[in-house]
Amino acid sequence: MDKADTVKLRFLFDFGSPNAYLCHKVLPAMAARTGVAAAYVPILLGGLFKLTNNRSPAEAFADIPNKRAYDALEFRRFLEKHGLTAYRRNEFFPVNTLTIMRGAVAAQALGCFAPYVDTVFSCMWERSLDMADANVVAAALNDAGLPAAELFAAMGTAEVKQALMANTQGAFEQGAFGSPTFFVNDQMFFGKDRLREVEEEIVSQRNR
């Protein structure tokens, strides 16, 4: 067995996180360097916040202007470093992501997960669409050539709803408290600012 096959990288994500979008855009380059592609795990960030008594940075740091200014600076630096010129802040943020996260689970079952993820991240953080609106979501999926009707039918099933809940509960039980969260085998890393450490851990584990 190739050593890379023994290293598993999981990416716990919610489309509502702009930092998850940034990670999604740079993960292919990491995979090319390390030979380890990320397995995407859809979670419901709002549900994880409730389980952990956490809040979004925008809410938690609302009264700390210096902290918010620095976070914005680091965000711009990340965009510039990786040449992510398509990013736009979503004018509807924060967005209720329940529908589109159920859609991600449904897309896994229907075999269209990768194009679904690309499409929804683009709609959220490049096209600035209201992805809490089911009509907007359906139109965007159809425009991308995805089976919107089938996806929406699957979103309403008990299996899809339970799978998203199970992913979120599992994230909590493994120590996660937000998105983006990464696991390199059993080692957890949080945030886009830990991507270098994620890559270093992959290489370290692969070389052992």
N, C-alpha and C positions, 0 to 999 in steps of 0.2 A: 504493500500500500504506500502511495506517495505520502510524504509527511504532511503536505498541505491538506490531504483528505482527513487528517485527524484534527484539524483546527476548524471549528465552526464559528462563524460570525453571525449573530442575530441582531437585527435592527428593529427596535420597537418604535413604531411611528404612529402619529396622528397627523392628518393633512392640515389640521388647524395650527400647527407649529411652523412658523417660518424657518426656524433653525432645522427642523426635520427636512424641509424642502432643500435647504442649502446642503445638508448631508447627502440627500438623494442625488444631487447634481455632481458631487465629487466622489461618491463611492465607486463609480466605474473605474476611475483612475487608480484608486487604491487596490481594487481587485486586479487590475492589470499588473500592478507592481508586486503584489503578494501572491497572486494565484488563488486567493480566497474571496469568493463572492459573498455578499451579504444575503442572508435569508430574511426577508421582510416579514415582520409580525404586526398585523394591524391591532391597535389597542384603542380604547376610547379614553382620551385624555381627561375629559370631564369626570368620568367614572374613577379614574386613577387618582385624580385630585381629591375626590370625596373619600376614597379609601385611605389616603395618606394625610388628609387634612392639609393639603398643599394648595397654593394659589398660583396663578400665572404671574410671571415677572412684572407684567404691566400693572397688575393689581397690587402685588406685594411691594413694589418699589415706587408706587405712585407718588408718595410723599418724599422721595429722595431724588431730587432733580439731578444731582451730580452723578448718581449711580445710573440714572436713565440716560444721561448724556454720554457717559462712558460706554454703556452697552451699545448705544447707537454708533459710536465711533468704532468699536470692535466689529460691529455688523458691517459697516462700510469697508473696513479693512479686509474682511473676509471676502466680500464681493469683489473687491479690486484684486486681491491675491489670486482668486480663481477665475477671474474674468467672467463673472456671472452678470452680464449686462441686461439680461431679460427680466430680472427681478423687479417686481412692483409691489409696494405695500397694498394689501387688500383693503379697499375702502369699506368693506362690510365687517372687518375684523373687530371683535372676536366673532367667529362663526360657529354655530352649532353643527358639529360634524357627525352626528349620529347616523344620518342617512348615508353619507359618503364612506364612512368607516364600515358600516354594514355592507355597502357596495364592494368594498375591498375584499371582504371575506367571501362574498358571493362571486366575485371575479376569480378568486382562487379556485372555487369549485367549478366554474364554467370555463377555466383554461384561458382566461384573457387578463390575467393579473398584471403583467408588466405594462401593456399598453393602457390599462385602466389607471394604474398608478401614475404613469407619465402624464396622462390626460388630466387627471384631477389635480395633481400638483401644479401643472401649467395653468389650469383654470383659476386656482387659488392664488398663486404667487407670481404669475406672469400676466394673466388677462384680467385679474381683479374682478372675478365674477362672484355673485352671491350664491355660494354652493350650499347654503341652507335651504334654498328654494328648489323643490323637487322638479319643477318645470325647467328651471335653468340647468339643473344637473342632467335631466333627460335629453335636452337639446344638445348639450355639450357632448354627451356620450354618443348620440346619433351622429353628430357632425364628425366625430373621430372614427366612425365606422364600428363602434362597439354596440353590442346587443342590449340596448337600453331596456327594452321591455322585459327581456329575460332577466336582466340584472335586478330590476325593480321587483319582479315577481319573487326572485330568490331572497332579496333583502327582507321580505315580509315573513319568511319561513322561520319556524322555531329553531331549526338547525343553525341558521346563520346568526340569529340573535344570540343563541346560547354560545356559539363559538366565539363571538366578539366579547361576550361577558367572560368567558373562560380565559381568553387571552389577557384580558385586563386584570382579572383576579390573579392569574399566574404571574403577571408582571409585578404586581404588588407583593406577592409571596416571595419573589426572588429579590426584592429590595428596591425595585424601581419606584420612582416618585414623579416622573415627568417624561417628556419626549423632546429630543431624541435620546434614547438609551440604547447602549450597545452591550452585548455579551460576547466576549471572546472565550468560547467554552463557558467556564463558570465565572469568569472575571468580568465585573460590571464597570462600565464607563458611562458618564452622563455628559451630554452636550456636545455641540460642534467643536468646542474648544479642546476636546479630548481626542480628536481624531488622530492626532500624531501618536498619542499614547496607545490608541486602539491598534494602529498599524505596527507600532513597536512590539506590542503584546503578541500580535499575530506572528510576526517574524520570530520572536523569542520562542513561542510555543512550537512553531514549525521546526525550529533548529534544535530542539531538545532531543 
